[in-house]
Amino acid sequence: MTTTAPTTVRNAAKLVYKALHTNLSPANDAQYRELLDLYRADAKFATDVRDIAEGMELSVLDFSERGLVQHPVNRLNN
């Protein structure tokens, strides 16, 4: 990946995927770090990430330099 990840649905899905792995850290994964930077800087990319997470029945709770925080959506609310 280049120093600036392109805004694509594929990269949005990669960010959701990386956040699912609790053993991954942006400090040790340059791609994860770049995707988080893009999430922070690009509103459309952030929307794509949240839409993909929602499609997987996840909710994006927060993000920081430590990673993207996701949580399963409560099925009882549906």
Gaussian input, Z-matrix of N, CA and C with variables (Angstrom, degrees):
# hf/3-21g

backbone

0 1
 N
 C     1     B1
 C     2     B2     1     A1
 N     3     B3     2     A2     1     D1
 C     4     B4     3     A3     2     D2
 C     5     B5     4     A4     3     D3
 N     6     B6     5     A5     4     D4
 C     7     B7     6     A6     5     D5
 C     8     B8     7     A7     6     D6
 N     9     B9     8     A8     7     D7
 C    10    B10     9     A9     8     D8
 C    11    B11    10    A10     9     D9
 N    12    B12    11    A11    10    D10
 C    13    B13    12    A12    11    D11
 C    14    B14    13    A13    12    D12
 N    15    B15    14    A14    13    D13
 C    16    B16    15    A15    14    D14
 C    17    B17    16    A16    15    D15
 N    18    B18    17    A17    16    D16
 C    19    B19    18    A18    17    D17
 C    20    B20    19    A19    18    D18
 N    21    B21    20    A20    19    D19
 C    22    B22    21    A21    20    D20
 C    23    B23    22    A22    21    D21
 N    24    B24    23    A23    22    D22
 C    25    B25    24    A24    23    D23
 C    26    B26    25    A25    24    D24
 N    27    B27    26    A26    25    D25
 C    28    B28    27    A27    26    D26
 C    29    B29    28    A28    27    D27
 N    30    B30    29    A29    28    D28
 C    31    B31    30    A30    29    D29
 C    32    B32    31    A31    30    D30
 N    33    B33    32    A32    31    D31
 C    34    B34    33    A33    32    D32
 C    35    B35    34    A34    33    D33
 N    36    B36    35    A35    34    D34
 C    37    B37    36    A36    35    D35
 C    38    B38    37    A37    36    D36
 N    39    B39    38    A38    37    D37
 C    40    B40    39    A39    38    D38
 C    41    B41    40    A40    39    D39
 N    42    B42    41    A41    40    D40
 C    43    B43    42    A42    41    D41
 C    44    B44    43    A43    42    D42
 N    45    B45    44    A44    43    D43
 C    46    B46    45    A45    44    D44
 C    47    B47    46    A46    45    D45
 N    48    B48    47    A47    46    D46
 C    49    B49    48    A48    47    D47
 C    50    B50    49    A49    48    D48
 N    51    B51    50    A50    49    D49
 C    52    B52    51    A51    50    D50
 C    53    B53    52    A52    51    D51
 N    54    B54    53    A53    52    D52
 C    55    B55    54    A54    53    D53
 C    56    B56    55    A55    54    D54
 N    57    B57    56    A56    55    D55
 C    58    B58    57    A57    56    D56
 C    59    B59    58    A58    57    D57
 N    60    B60    59    A59    58    D58
 C    61    B61    60    A60    59    D59
 C    62    B62    61    A61    60    D60
 N    63    B63    62    A62    61    D61
 C    64    B64    63    A63    62    D62
 C    65    B65    64    A64    63    D63
 N    66    B66    65    A65    64    D64
 C    67    B67    66    A66    65    D65
 C    68    B68    67    A67    66    D66
 N    69    B69    68    A68    67    D67
 C    70    B70    69    A69    68    D68
 C    71    B71    70    A70    69    D69
 N    72    B72    71    A71    70    D70
 C    73    B73    72    A72    71    D71
 C    74    B74    73    A73    72    D72
 N    75    B75    74    A74    73    D73
 C    76    B76    75    A75    74    D74
 C    77    B77    76    A76    75    D75
 N    78    B78    77    A77    76    D76
 C    79    B79    78    A78    77    D77
 C    80    B80    79    A79    78    D78
 N    81    B81    80    A80    79    D79
 C    82    B82    81    A81    80    D80
 C    83    B83    82    A82    81    D81
 N    84    B84    83    A83    82    D82
 C    85    B85    84    A84    83    D83
 C    86    B86    85    A85    84    D84
 N    87    B87    86    A86    85    D85
 C    88    B88    87    A87    86    D86
 C    89    B89    88    A88    87    D87
 N    90    B90    89    A89    88    D88
 C    91    B91    90    A90    89    D89
 C    92    B92    91    A91    90    D90
 N    93    B93    92    A92    91    D91
 C    94    B94    93    A93    92    D92
 C    95    B95    94    A94    93    D93
 N    96    B96    95    A95    94    D94
 C    97    B97    96    A96    95    D95
 C    98    B98    97    A97    96    D96
 N    99    B99    98    A98    97    D97
 C   100   B100    99    A99    98    D98
 C   101   B101   100   A100    99    D99
 N   102   B102   101   A101   100   D100
 C   103   B103   102   A102   101   D101
 C   104   B104   103   A103   102   D102
 N   105   B105   104   A104   103   D103
 C   106   B106   105   A105   104   D104
 C   107   B107   106   A106   105   D105
 N   108   B108   107   A107   106   D106
 C   109   B109   108   A108   107   D107
 C   110   B110   109   A109   108   D108
 N   111   B111   110   A110   109   D109
 C   112   B112   111   A111   110   D110
 C   113   B113   112   A112   111   D111
 N   114   B114   113   A113   112   D112
 C   115   B115   114   A114   113   D113
 C   116   B116   115   A115   114   D114
 N   117   B117   116   A116   115   D115
 C   118   B118   117   A117   116   D116
 C   119   B119   118   A118   117   D117
 N   120   B120   119   A119   118   D118
 C   121   B121   120   A120   119   D119
 C   122   B122   121   A121   120   D120
 N   123   B123   122   A122   121   D121
 C   124   B124   123   A123   122   D122
 C   125   B125   124   A124   123   D123
 N   126   B126   125   A125   124   D124
 C   127   B127   126   A126   125   D125
 C   128   B128   127   A127   126   D126
 N   129   B129   128   A128   127   D127
 C   130   B130   129   A129   128   D128
 C   131   B131   130   A130   129   D129
 N   132   B132   131   A131   130   D130
 C   133   B133   132   A132   131   D131
 C   134   B134   133   A133   132   D132
 N   135   B135   134   A134   133   D133
 C   136   B136   135   A135   134   D134
 C   137   B137   136   A136   135   D135
 N   138   B138   137   A137   136   D136
 C   139   B139   138   A138   137   D137
 C   140   B140   139   A139   138   D138
 N   141   B141   140   A140   139   D139
 C   142   B142   141   A141   140   D140
 C   143   B143   142   A142   141   D141
 N   144   B144   143   A143   142   D142
 C   145   B145   144   A144   143   D143
 C   146   B146   145   A145   144   D144
 N   147   B147   146   A146   145   D145
 C   148   B148   147   A147   146   D146
 C   149   B149   148   A148   147   D147
 N   150   B150   149   A149   148   D148
 C   151   B151   150   A150   149   D149
 C   152   B152   151   A151   150   D150
 N   153   B153   152   A152   151   D151
 C   154   B154   153   A153   152   D152
 C   155   B155   154   A154   153   D153
 N   156   B156   155   A155   154   D154
 C   157   B157   156   A156   155   D155
 C   158   B158   157   A157   156   D156
 N   159   B159   158   A158   157   D157
 C   160   B160   159   A159   158   D158
 C   161   B161   160   A160   159   D159
 N   162   B162   161   A161   160   D160
 C   163   B163   162   A162   161   D161
 C   164   B164   163   A163   162   D162
 N   165   B165   164   A164   163   D163
 C   166   B166   165   A165   164   D164
 C   167   B167   166   A166   165   D165
 N   168   B168   167   A167   166   D166
 C   169   B169   168   A168   167   D167
 C   170   B170   169   A169   168   D168
 N   171   B171   170   A170   169   D169
 C   172   B172   171   A171   170   D170
 C   173   B173   172   A172   171   D171
 N   174   B174   173   A173   172   D172
 C   175   B175   174   A174   173   D173
 C   176   B176   175   A175   174   D174
 N   177   B177   176   A176   175   D175
 C   178   B178   177   A177   176   D176
 C   179   B179   178   A178   177   D177
 N   180   B180   179   A179   178   D178
 C   181   B181   180   A180   179   D179
 C   182   B182   181   A181   180   D180
 N   183   B183   182   A182   181   D181
 C   184   B184   183   A183   182   D182
 C   185   B185   184   A184   183   D183
 N   186   B186   185   A185   184   D184
 C   187   B187   186   A186   185   D185
 C   188   B188   187   A187   186   D186
 N   189   B189   188   A188   187   D187
 C   190   B190   189   A189   188   D188
 C   191   B191   190   A190   189   D189
 N   192   B192   191   A191   190   D190
 C   193   B193   192   A192   191   D191
 C   194   B194   193   A193   192   D192
 N   195   B195   194   A194   193   D193
 C   196   B196   195   A195   194   D194
 C   197   B197   196   A196   195   D195
 N   198   B198   197   A197   196   D196
 C   199   B199   198   A198   197   D197
 C   200   B200   199   A199   198   D198
 N   201   B201   200   A200   199   D199
 C   202   B202   201   A201   200   D200
 C   203   B203   202   A202   201   D201
 N   204   B204   203   A203   202   D202
 C   205   B205   204   A204   203   D203
 C   206   B206   205   A205   204   D204
 N   207   B207   206   A206   205   D205
 C   208   B208   207   A207   206   D206
 C   209   B209   208   A208   207   D207
 N   210   B210   209   A209   208   D208
 C   211   B211   210   A210   209   D209
 C   212   B212   211   A211   210   D210
 N   213   B213   212   A212   211   D211
 C   214   B214   213   A213   212   D212
 C   215   B215   214   A214   213   D213
 N   216   B216   215   A215   214   D214
 C   217   B217   216   A216   215   D215
 C   218   B218   217   A217   216   D216
 N   219   B219   218   A218   217   D217
 C   220   B220   219   A219   218   D218
 C   221   B221   220   A220   219   D219
 N   222   B222   221   A221   220   D220
 C   223   B223   222   A222   221   D221
 C   224   B224   223   A223   222   D222
 N   225   B225   224   A224   223   D223
 C   226   B226   225   A225   224   D224
 C   227   B227   226   A226   225   D225
 N   228   B228   227   A227   226   D226
 C   229   B229   228   A228   227   D227
 C   230   B230   229   A229   228   D228
 N   231   B231   230   A230   229   D229
 C   232   B232   231   A231   230   D230
 C   233   B233   232   A232   231   D231

   B1=1.4447
   B2=1.5264
   B3=1.3041
   B4=1.4540
   B5=1.5175
   B6=1.3334
   B7=1.4575
   B8=1.5212
   B9=1.3284
   B10=1.4535
   B11=1.5166
   B12=1.3183
   B13=1.4591
   B14=1.5252
   B15=1.3371
   B16=1.4626
   B17=1.5266
   B18=1.3248
   B19=1.4631
   B20=1.5164
   B21=1.3156
   B22=1.4550
   B23=1.5135
   B24=1.3055
   B25=1.4569
   B26=1.5271
   B27=1.3223
   B28=1.4719
   B29=1.5274
   B30=1.3233
   B31=1.4678
   B32=1.5215
   B33=1.3243
   B34=1.4685
   B35=1.5275
   B36=1.3251
   B37=1.4648
   B38=1.5259
   B39=1.3397
   B40=1.4690
   B41=1.5234
   B42=1.3313
   B43=1.4627
   B44=1.5223
   B45=1.3244
   B46=1.4695
   B47=1.5289
   B48=1.3209
   B49=1.4680
   B50=1.5315
   B51=1.3188
   B52=1.4610
   B53=1.5237
   B54=1.3242
   B55=1.4598
   B56=1.5255
   B57=1.3199
   B58=1.4664
   B59=1.5275
   B60=1.3152
   B61=1.4613
   B62=1.5234
   B63=1.3047
   B64=1.4665
   B65=1.5240
   B66=1.3347
   B67=1.4620
   B68=1.5300
   B69=1.3366
   B70=1.4654
   B71=1.5232
   B72=1.3136
   B73=1.4577
   B74=1.5221
   B75=1.3257
   B76=1.4586
   B77=1.5278
   B78=1.3116
   B79=1.4646
   B80=1.5289
   B81=1.3341
   B82=1.4598
   B83=1.5216
   B84=1.3319
   B85=1.4628
   B86=1.5305
   B87=1.3219
   B88=1.4718
   B89=1.5259
   B90=1.3299
   B91=1.4628
   B92=1.5306
   B93=1.3128
   B94=1.4674
   B95=1.5312
   B96=1.3121
   B97=1.4647
   B98=1.5363
   B99=1.3305
   B100=1.4657
   B101=1.5219
   B102=1.3191
   B103=1.4686
   B104=1.5259
   B105=1.3259
   B106=1.4604
   B107=1.5249
   B108=1.3280
   B109=1.4646
   B110=1.5202
   B111=1.3273
   B112=1.4557
   B113=1.5307
   B114=1.3320
   B115=1.4673
   B116=1.5290
   B117=1.3074
   B118=1.4657
   B119=1.5335
   B120=1.3274
   B121=1.4636
   B122=1.5258
   B123=1.3218
   B124=1.4696
   B125=1.5323
   B126=1.3100
   B127=1.4717
   B128=1.5241
   B129=1.3330
   B130=1.4701
   B131=1.5227
   B132=1.3311
   B133=1.4545
   B134=1.5232
   B135=1.3222
   B136=1.4716
   B137=1.5200
   B138=1.3323
   B139=1.4707
   B140=1.5208
   B141=1.3328
   B142=1.4716
   B143=1.5217
   B144=1.3254
   B145=1.4696
   B146=1.5234
   B147=1.3324
   B148=1.4711
   B149=1.5273
   B150=1.3308
   B151=1.4696
   B152=1.5279
   B153=1.3268
   B154=1.4651
   B155=1.5265
   B156=1.3114
   B157=1.4709
   B158=1.5245
   B159=1.3351
   B160=1.4654
   B161=1.5243
   B162=1.3306
   B163=1.4626
   B164=1.5217
   B165=1.3189
   B166=1.4667
   B167=1.5244
   B168=1.3356
   B169=1.4654
   B170=1.5234
   B171=1.3418
   B172=1.4562
   B173=1.5155
   B174=1.3078
   B175=1.4527
   B176=1.5214
   B177=1.3373
   B178=1.4610
   B179=1.5224
   B180=1.3197
   B181=1.4607
   B182=1.5166
   B183=1.3457
   B184=1.4595
   B185=1.5223
   B186=1.3230
   B187=1.4520
   B188=1.5160
   B189=1.3116
   B190=1.4633
   B191=1.5117
   B192=1.3146
   B193=1.4584
   B194=1.5241
   B195=1.3207
   B196=1.4714
   B197=1.5196
   B198=1.3492
   B199=1.4605
   B200=1.5105
   B201=1.3158
   B202=1.4565
   B203=1.5288
   B204=1.3143
   B205=1.4648
   B206=1.5184
   B207=1.3297
   B208=1.4646
   B209=1.5233
   B210=1.3293
   B211=1.4648
   B212=1.5192
   B213=1.3384
   B214=1.4705
   B215=1.5282
   B216=1.3225
   B217=1.4588
   B218=1.5180
   B219=1.3160
   B220=1.4516
   B221=1.5269
   B222=1.3052
   B223=1.4655
   B224=1.5312
   B225=1.3246
   B226=1.4642
   B227=1.5093
   B228=1.3404
   B229=1.4660
   B230=1.5204
   B231=1.3300
   B232=1.4567
   B233=1.4938
   A1=108.02
   A2=116.06
   A3=120.44
   A4=110.12
   A5=115.97
   A6=118.75
   A7=112.18
   A8=116.93
   A9=120.26
   A10=108.32
   A11=116.56
   A12=121.23
   A13=109.72
   A14=117.35
   A15=118.29
   A16=111.33
   A17=115.10
   A18=120.96
   A19=107.87
   A20=116.39
   A21=121.25
   A22=109.30
   A23=115.36
   A24=120.14
   A25=109.44
   A26=116.71
   A27=120.11
   A28=110.77
   A29=117.09
   A30=119.68
   A31=111.40
   A32=117.63
   A33=120.03
   A34=109.48
   A35=116.88
   A36=120.80
   A37=110.84
   A38=117.48
   A39=120.41
   A40=111.08
   A41=116.60
   A42=119.15
   A43=110.66
   A44=117.70
   A45=120.81
   A46=109.45
   A47=116.87
   A48=121.87
   A49=111.46
   A50=116.58
   A51=119.89
   A52=111.34
   A53=117.26
   A54=120.64
   A55=111.94
   A56=117.35
   A57=120.45
   A58=112.13
   A59=116.91
   A60=121.79
   A61=109.75
   A62=115.47
   A63=120.66
   A64=113.00
   A65=117.15
   A66=119.16
   A67=112.09
   A68=118.39
   A69=121.30
   A70=109.90
   A71=114.98
   A72=121.17
   A73=108.74
   A74=117.62
   A75=119.43
   A76=112.45
   A77=117.46
   A78=120.94
   A79=111.34
   A80=116.59
   A81=121.59
   A82=113.52
   A83=118.10
   A84=122.07
   A85=108.17
   A86=116.21
   A87=121.06
   A88=112.04
   A89=117.57
   A90=120.06
   A91=110.44
   A92=117.42
   A93=122.20
   A94=109.40
   A95=116.57
   A96=122.16
   A97=110.75
   A98=117.66
   A99=121.66
   A100=111.50
   A101=116.30
   A102=119.79
   A103=111.16
   A104=117.72
   A105=120.42
   A106=111.55
   A107=117.09
   A108=120.89
   A109=110.52
   A110=116.43
   A111=120.66
   A112=110.53
   A113=117.18
   A114=121.56
   A115=110.07
   A116=116.35
   A117=122.59
   A118=111.26
   A119=117.50
   A120=121.90
   A121=114.96
   A122=118.18
   A123=121.11
   A124=110.31
   A125=116.23
   A126=121.27
   A127=112.21
   A128=118.03
   A129=119.99
   A130=110.64
   A131=116.50
   A132=119.92
   A133=110.19
   A134=117.41
   A135=121.03
   A136=110.82
   A137=116.69
   A138=120.48
   A139=110.33
   A140=117.21
   A141=120.77
   A142=110.91
   A143=117.16
   A144=121.08
   A145=110.12
   A146=117.06
   A147=120.42
   A148=111.37
   A149=117.74
   A150=121.06
   A151=111.61
   A152=116.78
   A153=120.20
   A154=109.97
   A155=117.02
   A156=120.34
   A157=110.40
   A158=116.73
   A159=120.35
   A160=110.79
   A161=116.89
   A162=120.67
   A163=112.25
   A164=116.62
   A165=122.09
   A166=111.04
   A167=116.10
   A168=123.78
   A169=111.86
   A170=114.65
   A171=122.49
   A172=108.48
   A173=115.41
   A174=121.74
   A175=107.96
   A176=116.93
   A177=120.67
   A178=107.09
   A179=116.09
   A180=121.15
   A181=112.42
   A182=116.14
   A183=119.94
   A184=108.66
   A185=115.77
   A186=121.50
   A187=107.84
   A188=114.66
   A189=121.26
   A190=107.43
   A191=116.47
   A192=119.87
   A193=111.22
   A194=117.72
   A195=121.76
   A196=112.33
   A197=117.16
   A198=120.49
   A199=113.25
   A200=114.26
   A201=122.95
   A202=107.98
   A203=117.49
   A204=121.75
   A205=108.44
   A206=115.14
   A207=122.26
   A208=109.03
   A209=113.62
   A210=119.46
   A211=107.89
   A212=117.82
   A213=118.48
   A214=110.89
   A215=115.49
   A216=120.63
   A217=107.88
   A218=116.60
   A219=121.91
   A220=109.12
   A221=117.26
   A222=121.58
   A223=112.58
   A224=117.68
   A225=119.67
   A226=111.97
   A227=117.14
   A228=120.76
   A229=112.48
   A230=118.88
   A231=121.23
   A232=111.96
   D1=149.07
   D2=178.57
   D3=-78.44
   D4=179.37
   D5=-179.20
   D6=-66.02
   D7=-25.15
   D8=175.12
   D9=-121.64
   D10=114.10
   D11=-179.15
   D12=-67.86
   D13=136.43
   D14=177.36
   D15=-69.29
   D16=149.71
   D17=177.48
   D18=-78.75
   D19=100.04
   D20=178.18
   D21=-137.48
   D22=158.17
   D23=175.96
   D24=-63.71
   D25=-36.31
   D26=178.48
   D27=-59.97
   D28=-43.99
   D29=179.30
   D30=-69.99
   D31=-32.76
   D32=175.19
   D33=-62.83
   D34=-42.93
   D35=177.96
   D36=-65.12
   D37=-37.02
   D38=177.64
   D39=-61.78
   D40=-38.69
   D41=179.02
   D42=-65.19
   D43=-44.03
   D44=177.17
   D45=-60.11
   D46=-44.32
   D47=-179.99
   D48=-60.81
   D49=-47.94
   D50=-179.32
   D51=-62.97
   D52=-36.71
   D53=179.92
   D54=-67.72
   D55=-23.60
   D56=178.12
   D57=-70.59
   D58=-22.23
   D59=-178.01
   D60=-91.77
   D61=103.84
   D62=-175.86
   D63=-66.28
   D64=-16.69
   D65=179.91
   D66=-87.87
   D67=-6.17
   D68=177.44
   D69=-88.76
   D70=145.21
   D71=178.23
   D72=-137.09
   D73=136.95
   D74=175.55
   D75=-58.12
   D76=-26.10
   D77=178.78
   D78=-64.81
   D79=-29.23
   D80=-177.19
   D81=-110.87
   D82=1.75
   D83=-176.47
   D84=-134.37
   D85=103.76
   D86=-175.72
   D87=-61.39
   D88=-38.30
   D89=-179.64
   D90=-65.41
   D91=-44.19
   D92=177.57
   D93=-58.35
   D94=-45.04
   D95=-179.84
   D96=-61.88
   D97=-44.63
   D98=178.65
   D99=-63.49
   D100=-40.68
   D101=179.20
   D102=-66.60
   D103=-38.43
   D104=175.29
   D105=-64.18
   D106=-39.05
   D107=176.09
   D108=-61.16
   D109=-41.41
   D110=178.49
   D111=-66.54
   D112=-40.14
   D113=177.26
   D114=-58.52
   D115=-41.93
   D116=-179.16
   D117=-68.54
   D118=-36.13
   D119=-170.90
   D120=-94.44
   D121=-22.69
   D122=-170.75
   D123=-122.52
   D124=109.82
   D125=-176.54
   D126=-62.44
   D127=-37.87
   D128=179.55
   D129=-66.52
   D130=-41.52
   D131=177.54
   D132=-62.24
   D133=-43.52
   D134=178.50
   D135=-60.51
   D136=-40.14
   D137=177.49
   D138=-64.07
   D139=-42.92
   D140=177.56
   D141=-60.10
   D142=-42.63
   D143=179.03
   D144=-61.20
   D145=-47.27
   D146=-179.93
   D147=-64.47
   D148=-37.76
   D149=177.97
   D150=-65.09
   D151=-42.49
   D152=177.73
   D153=-64.40
   D154=-44.87
   D155=178.36
   D156=-59.83
   D157=-43.70
   D158=179.67
   D159=-61.72
   D160=-39.35
   D161=177.48
   D162=-63.78
   D163=-24.06
   D164=177.23
   D165=-95.95
   D166=12.74
   D167=-178.58
   D168=59.17
   D169=42.40
   D170=175.09
   D171=-121.23
   D172=155.63
   D173=175.45
   D174=-121.81
   D175=132.21
   D176=175.75
   D177=-82.66
   D178=116.22
   D179=-177.17
   D180=-89.38
   D181=-38.70
   D182=-173.86
   D183=-167.92
   D184=170.13
   D185=171.73
   D186=-149.33
   D187=152.89
   D188=177.31
   D189=-159.14
   D190=-173.54
   D191=176.92
   D192=-65.48
   D193=-11.44
   D194=179.02
   D195=-89.30
   D196=-12.36
   D197=177.00
   D198=135.56
   D199=-179.06
   D200=177.73
   D201=-91.99
   D202=130.59
   D203=-179.09
   D204=-103.51
   D205=119.33
   D206=179.92
   D207=-120.92
   D208=158.25
   D209=179.95
   D210=-145.69
   D211=141.14
   D212=175.98
   D213=-62.04
   D214=141.07
   D215=176.89
   D216=-75.11
   D217=138.85
   D218=179.28
   D219=-69.22
   D220=115.92
   D221=-178.68
   D222=-67.29
   D223=-20.48
   D224=-179.62
   D225=-68.80
   D226=-19.24
   D227=-179.75
   D228=-82.24
   D229=-6.68
   D230=-177.20
   D231=-88.01

